[in-house]
Amino acid sequence: MSAAIKNLDSRLPKAFSLPDFLATRTAAVNGALDRFLPTATAKPATIHRAMRYSLFAGGKRIRPALCLAAAAACGGDETAALPLACAVECVHTYSLVHDDLPAMDDDDYRRGKLTNHKVFGEGIAVLAGDALLTQAFEIAARSQGWPRYSHQTIILELARAAGSLQLIAGQVADLEGEGKRISARQLRYIHERKTSALLCCCVRLGGMSANCTPAQLKALSDFGYNVGLAFQVIDDILDVTQTSEQLGKTAGKDTQAQKATYPSILGLERSRKIAGQLTQRAFNSLKGFRGKAVALEALAEFLLRRDR
């Protein structure tokens, strides 16, 4: 595995470049995912092509980048965090494949390409999502564990974030809230679980791979929670302010589905203010790292300013 990121320096340079960081980490993650997954020709080839179609559809790899950046912030070796970064990306991709299905958000495009079920059919898309989720745990199981964080702790962390109390809970609440008037508190519940939980898991796993201290893990948890919530607030804003071409997916879907969003409940300006406040809280949580969390800070700023 070390060959995958042998040229990466976990001791982040003083003149930090986020584009360079994302480019090198994306390349490392893509290479590792390619090795972890069965080849596209492995029988049954259809399912492996479908898995790879969505996993390599051109995502920004933000979640793996956060995992690797958290490891670096805690003085760890990013090579050790790489399997965990790949595992969370598999969970994320599975959630998108299922989210796009007609029974869920019914979307035809994702990242500017036809969604999985439009290419392979609904049945294969369901199975591709199932397979990616299972693959995530196979990859995570390759981690050896660390003195403060056992192998069991690592698997539990991923399972809880992806389970019925977090990621799935958010999706259920999102579905049940369609066409209904819900409160800002209920919307926050959805976003905390549907988006923030997995982003928080990413940085926690990165810290665990560096055998971080309990204080560092608490700081990373606070960072991940606030960045994750800000990420979804921005997503809500982009859905009503950007075009489908800009987003790479169908714009205005939330409005069409009568989903509650931050702009629909609180308005655009207040939503933007909330996203900024959440991002500032994320920055504040990193003060204890004393300049070693520059990549995490840059990622938080990037997520706040993004336009897609």
ABEGO torsion letter per residue (X at the ends): XAAAAAABBABBBABBBAAAAAAAAAAAAAAAAAAABBBAABOBAAAAAAAAAAAAAGBAGAAAAAAAAAAAAAGBBAAAAAAAAAAAAAAAAAAAAAAABAABAGBABBGGBBBAAAAAEAAAAAAAAAAAAAAAAAAAAABAEBAABBAAAAAAAAAAAABAABAAAAAAAAAAABGBBBBAAAAAAAAAAAAAAAAAAAAAAAAAAAGBBAAAAAAAAAAAAAAAAAAAAAAAAAAAABBAAAAGBBBGAAAAAGBBBAAAAAEAAAAAAAAAAAAAAAAAAAAAAGGAAAAAAAAAAAAAABAX
